[in-house]
Amino acid sequence: MEKYLALDIGGTFIKYGLVTSDKEILKQSKVKTPKTLAGLLDQINELAGLYPGTAAIAISAPGAVSDSGIIYGFSALPYLHGPNVKKLIMERTGMPVYMENDANCAAYAEVWNGSAKNKNDVLVIAIGTGIGGAVIKNGTLHKGANLHGGEFGYMLMTPPLTGQARTWSGVGSTIALVKKVAAAKQLDPETLSGEEIFNLAAAGDKICSDAINEFYYFLAVGIYNLQYVYDPELILIGGGISAREDLIEQVNKKLDSILEAVRDAKIRPSIAVCKFRHNANLLGAVYGFIKEKETAVALDQI
């Protein structure tokens, strides 16, 4: 049984843990994310020293992570974008390093030992301040030609011809729900949370109830579209909203109404919530390294 140092680099904290090839997290903790690249390299080297004998360092990171180790795009940590971070960590620690986008790592966790276990073609939707996700094809990540596979939030829900183009992130994310209710109530969005809106709706608040109804509708529309673009076996929903016990029931109700209106559509999306939450990125990063290693061995044998 091999052990790996898994890191989940976030804007505020680096979560880390000792993860085994048997899918077990033996130890875990977190440290503040350094403010510079030099500080990050020092911190990772220090963490590697805490766990001698580990087989590799597996990292979940924000941004569009290339196989080479350069992280494109934008994130809360600008210093990650530009240099070959993977190469720098390998040089500093002297250890094998695997690095992948955080949403992709979360998807890999589900494939390894979660809701997508034993599935080949799966989509994972991560709902929060925006809508992101991952595409799994034949059990492996499909990252796309521009590293944008799984960026579902850019899908248009209303076309530009209507005067204002609205993306899925703009109408179907948790922050979109908060902004809609805040605008209707003339409140600062910072004073509201998604959880509070659901509580107010349960207490009979019509503004909140109507906003939640629209939120579920747009979520169902996006899922319907993804089903007919990719035709996966399963679509998983992650993010804070996945903790709601009635989520799947409510989205299925909206899917019922969509499928009833679109009579030619005969394939019903199969949806479920992600099994893993705060530990997903640690587990998925390790699984990504294991898959990469297995692929390299298979190629050597050809």
ABEGO torsion letter per residue (X at the ends): XBBBBBBBBBAABBBBBBBBAAGBBABBBBBBBBABAAAAAAAAAAAAAABBGBABBBBBBBEBBBAAGBBBEBBABAAABGBBAAAAAAAAAGBBBBBBBAAAAAAAAAAAABAABGBABBBBBBBBABBBEBBBBGGBBBAEAAGABGBAAABBABBAAAGBBBBAAAAABAAAAAAAAAAAAGBBAAABBAAAAAAAAAAGBAAAAAAAAAAAAAAAAAAAAAAAAAGBABBBBBEAAAABAAAAAAAAAAAAAAAAABAABABBBBBBBBABBAAAAAAAAAAAAAAAAAAAAAAAAX
